[in-house]
Amino acid sequence: MCIRDRLEIVQFEQEIISNKAKIKKLTPEFAKHSSLFHTKVEVEGLYQSLSEHAGLNGLIISKIEKKKKIAVMKPAPASSKKKKKKSDEAPKKTIAYYKIPVKYEIRGNFLGYIKFKRALSKSKKMLNFDKESIKVVKADSTSTIVVNGELTILGLSNEFN
């Protein structure tokens, strides 16, 4: 093996080490953002996950309904805010991400519901509980509760167009 080949091998090995360091540095940033947004497949898996957690805690999901997605727009660049077009046409906006509301109704006992919420909090994906109402069923001797609520998940614009 000639000196030129050895130098290329050493250079290649140094690039590998450098790239591994870059990947290690970027991994926490990726993990932070990947837990915030859901893919289409993960949204469908959410229903399965909710059902499994409910069943393990003695709860029944009596209603789950995905609502219409809500587009969240990227802020307009500063330069486009200052310039007014003569034709008064709106600047083209781009979608940053979507909010996907999901309404639900769960029946069971309060302790089971607390355990259910705790299990969901340990999930790698983020869920935002926007509304929640817990009512005790009065004529029931088993202390049944009915929880009505709405949670929101976030989806990237390229996944939900």
Buried (B, 14 or more C-beta within 10 A) or exposed (E): EEEEEEEEEEEEEEEEEEEEEEEEEEEEEEEEEEEEBBBEEBBEEBBEBBBEBBEEBBBEBBEBEBEEBEBEEEEEEEEEEEEEEEEEEEEEEEBEBBBBBBBBBBBBBEEBBEBBBEBBEEEEBEBEEEEBEEEEEEEEEEEBBBBBBBBBBBBBBEBBE
